[in-house]
Amino acid sequence: MAKRRRLVREVMAREVITVNRYEQFRNILIKCSTCHTFPVILVVDDEGRLIGKVSISNIIDVFRIHEPEILKTIPFLRDDEINIFDFDLPPELGYLLLVEDIMEADCLSVTDDTTIEEAYRIMKLNRLDQLPVVDKEGRLVGMIGVFDIVQAVFKDLGII
C-alpha cells in the first residue's frame, strides 16, 4: 500500500497572531498577555503577505537598546546574558518603539502545498520548531510546527 503524502495545509494551524510593521511594541505584549509562553508573532503587510517575525529573543533585545550601536555589531560582546531586572526603561518605550524596529525580516517559510516531510526536513536543518505557511502569492495562511507533524504521523499510524 502506497503511503499517503500529506501536505502542510492539511495539518497546519490556521489561527496565528499577526501584527503589522507599524504597530507599537506594547501591542505585541498586550496581544500575548494571555499566552503561556511567548509565541512567534508574524508580521504581515496590508495585503497579508509575510514580511517578518518577532520572537522572544527580539523582545529581550529591547533591553539592549541602550547599548551603543557599534557594540551590537560585535558578536562576542553579545554573549553576556542580559539581566532584565537591572534596566529602567521609560514607559514611553511601549508607544515609541515599533514592530519594525525589533522584527526579523529574514523569515523562513513554506508554502501550503509543501509536504509535511519536506517541512520537517527544513525545520530540522534550520533548527526551528515551527514555520510560517504562505500561499503562492506569499500571503500568510497559517503556521506549522514539529508537534503538528508528529501528531499527523501518529494519526496516520492509527495511534490517535
Sequence and secondary structure as in RCSB ss.txt:
>XXXX:A:sequence
MAKRRRLVREVMAREVITVNRYEQFRNILIKCSTCHTFPVILVVDDEGRLIGKVSISNIIDVFRIHEPEILKTIP
FLRDDEINIFDFDLPPELGYLLLVEDIMEADCLSVTDDTTIEEAYRIMKLNRLDQLPVVDKEGRLVGMIGVFDIV
QAVFKDLGII
>XXXX:A:secstr
      BHHHHSB    EE TTSBHHHHHHHTTT SS   EEEE TT BEEEEE HHHHHGGGGTTS HHHHT G
GGGGS   GGG    TTHHHH BHHHH BS    EETTSBHHHHHHHHHHTT SEEEEE TTSBEEEEEEHHHHH
HHHHHHTT  
